[in-house]
Amino acid sequence: MSTISLLTSQKKQSKAIPRINKNSKLFKVILQAVQEKKAEDIVSLDLRKIPEAVADFFIICQATSTTQVKAIADNVEHRVKELCLEVPYRHEGMNAAQWVLVDYVNIVVHIFQPETRKFYRLEEMWSDALAQEHE
């Protein structure tokens, strides 16, 4: 069998990985987890149509103290593990808790303190993305 036909047959046999969307369980569980801990100004950015994007979605929110930032991040990890049986690929920023990032590869959660969020302006940096506010 030629190399090209072998590669073609392998592509047909591999199963497509389902794409993440706003109806995905992971997306909904993350939103519920940040809302449970009273996160403020919750915004999701749909990055799927941006070729340079590192994820399909960003979920961005803020909290008024380092304690609340950590509580939100911990709750996201706990609820996703409990309900979706997934652990984050990585998380960053838990020590300073000014900006905590919880990375689930397709969805990246950003939990900011207000001053840090204003400084980094992720929503402006990714202004090509479709943004949606969540209560």
N, C-alpha and C positions, 0 to 999 in steps of 0.2 A: 504494500500500500504506500502511495506517495506521501510525502510529508504534508503537502497541502490538504489532501483528502483526509488524512489522519487528524489534522488540526480542525478541519471543518466538522468532522464527526464528533470530536470532543466538545466543540462549542454547542452542538445540538443536544448533547447528552447532559451538559451542566444545567443545573436549575438556576433560574434567575432569582436573585435576592430581592425580596419585596422592598419597594421604596418607602421611605418614611413619609408620612403626610400628617396633616393636623388631626386626622381621625385615628392615627396610630395610638395604640395603647400606651407606648412609651411617652409620647408627646402629652397625652392627657394626664398620665400619672405625675409627670414632672410639674405640669401646671397646678394640679391639685396640691402637690407637696409644697410648692412655694406659697400658695394661697393659704394653706393650713397654718403656716407660721407668719401670716400677716405681712408678706412681702408687699412693697409698694411699687407703683408705676411699672407694672409687668407688661412687657412688650415681647412679641415673638417676631423674628425676622425670617422670612422664607427666602433662603439663599439658593434654592434649587436651580434657578435660571442664571446664576452667576458662575461662569466657568472657573474662576479663580477661588471660589469659596472652599473652605476647609471642612464644611459640614453642610447638611441640608437645612438645618434650622439653628438659630441662636435663640435662647430664651433669656431675656435680660430683665433683672429686677433690682430693687434696692432695699436696704434696711437701715435703720437709724443707729445701730450700735454694732460693735464687733461681736457681741454675744448673739444678737439676732442674725447676723450674717452667717455665723457658724451654725446656728440652729436651723436655718433654712437649708444650708448645704447638707447638714447631717440628715435632715428629714427627706431631702431629695434622694440621697443615697439609700436610706432605710426603706422608703416606700417603693422605689424602683426595684430594689433587691427583693422585697416582700411580694410585690404584685407582678413584676415582669421577669424576675429571676435573673437580673443583670446587675453587674457591678461596673462602675465607671472604668474606662480605659486608664484614666488618671484624674487627679484633682490637684489643684495648685492654690496657694495663697491662704491656707488655713491658719498659719501662724500669725500673720499680721491682720488677717480678716478685713482688709480694706477692699479687696477684690478677690473673690473666690471663684474659681472656674472648675466646673464639674463636667468632664468630657465623656460623652457616650458615643463618640465618633460621629454619628449622624446628627446628633443633637448636642450642642454645647450650652451649658447653663452658666450664665455670668451673674454673680450676686455682688453688688457694689454697695459701698457707702456712698451717700449722695455726692460728696465733693469729688470722690474718685471717678464716679460715673460722669460728672460734668467735665472732668479733665480729659478723660480718654474718648468720650463722645463716640461710642461704637455705632450708635444709630446713624450718625452722620457719616462715619467711615464706610458703612455698608448701606448708604442711602439708595442704592439701586435695588435693594431687596424690598419685597412687599412686607410692610410692617402692619402688625395688628396689636391693638391694646387689649389687655385682659383685665377684668376686675377681680 
